[in-house]
Amino acid sequence: MANRKDPMGIGLQVLNRIASMPAIDKLGLRRTTEKAVYHGAKSGFQTAGAVNRTFKRVKASGKPTRLARTRDSGVFDLQPTEDQQMIVAVITDFAEEVLRPGAEAAEASNDTPKDVLEQTSEFGLTLLNIPEALGGLSEERSAVTGVLVAEALAEGDMGQAVACLAPAAVATALSLWGSAAQQETYLPAFAGEDIPSAALTIAEPRVLFDPFVLETKATKTADGYTLHGLKSAVVRGAEAELFIVGADLDGNGPALFIIESSTKGISIEADPSMGLRAAGLSRLILDDVHVPADALLGDGSADDYRECVRLSRLAWASLALGTGRAVLEYVSEYVKGRTAFGEPIANRQAVAFMVANIAIELEGMRLVTYKAASRAEQGLDFAREVALARRLAAEYGMKIGTDGVQLLGGHGFVKEHPVERWYRDLRAVGLMEGTLLV
């Protein structure tokens, strides 16, 4: 599954980084008492892009710094490395102690609390796929670690997990495909203590959306590019300081562009959603937005864009694993404690089989997702595996949510229990494009 020898000791470095932080008491290792969110409900607003930060452009020459492929141990092994286990243990505690108790309040406010985002920044989530030479933690690519982290976060709450992982998606895109100048201009901010709010956006609000056929257009000009269009499902768009946007380049197919939020012509409006409300989803309106020539991410390669879509789908499959596991654990305990006709409903064969099916479906999703991640980090073709992961996560993820609601009966339909929220979040897995990367 993963490289058995990781000389970087990523997990140990993350834990050491956390231990050195003055905010250790807020890291989710004990139940926090303050869950108030810092924003009110975001419905009906439209604002200009955030202008909180100016990125100092660096004119760098030479080749960009890339993470090396993970070495294949030659052994089929699904056991995470010790470093991965340490990282997941910390993230799991955080998800259980902070994300799960705060999920209802975060959803009600349509945003993730600022203190939660600050804590996840201290975990070094943005550092996992930034090369060590650029201030990150890694020398080798680790999509598997990204999958494990996303899965653990989503077991707490998928909406907040998306908000926490959004900046890391932008950092990963810059690491994987950015030029040397782009990396040196933007990555230091993601490797520092004040992590910028950032969003990767590909999706558009239209029926049967195809990420390879974009209506957002980019036109080459004498000194750069002009972009025009509408993007949806932008994570925390009103706060984002940096966007990576997918757009069709002169009719030759999609490419990715780096756009700072202070750029003229950008505006943000609310994008109320059925699920993932804690992610603060927004729409990004591009009205003849002019960007310089170096805003094109890397060289605009079609292969890079295709890989971006695949890694994004892998990330969403990972979130489905975490939320699906939350459903399984919750309903397993519920059916044991819920009695009817003098006995737990778990004793009834129909109920027991439904719970068993959830476990079986979840295990199949997990195996194919881990396989896709392992091939991705080794630099092998993973198109088939990620397609399977996407299909299973979309189909069975939604079924797991539906069965969870059904097993709770009337309780599954009310907000007293979290299963109805997990059902709505899981419905997003088969619809979302972009947003996250592993």
Secondary structure, 3 states (H helix, E strand, C coil): CCCCCCCCCHHHHHHHHHHCCCCHHHCCCCCCCCCCCCCCCCCCCEEECCCCCCCCCCCCCCCCCCCECCCCCCCCCCCCCHHHHHHHHHHHHHHHHHHHHHHHHHHHHCCCCHHHHHHHHHCCHHHCCCEHHHCCCECECCHHHHHHHHHHHHHHCHHHHHHHHHHHHHHHHHHHHCCHHHHHHHHHHHCCCCCCCEEEECCCCCCCCCCCCCCCEEEEECCEEEEEEEEEEEECCCCCCEEEEEEEECCCCEEEEEEECCCCCEEEEECCCCCCHHHCEEEEEEEEEEEEHHHECCCCCHHHHHHHHHHHHHHHHHHHHHHHHHHHHHHHHHHHHCEECCEEHHHCHHHHHHHHHHHHHHHHHHHHHHHHHHHHHCCCCCHHHHHHHHHHHHHHHHHHHHHHHHHHHHHHHCCCCCHHHHHHHHCCCCCCCEECCC
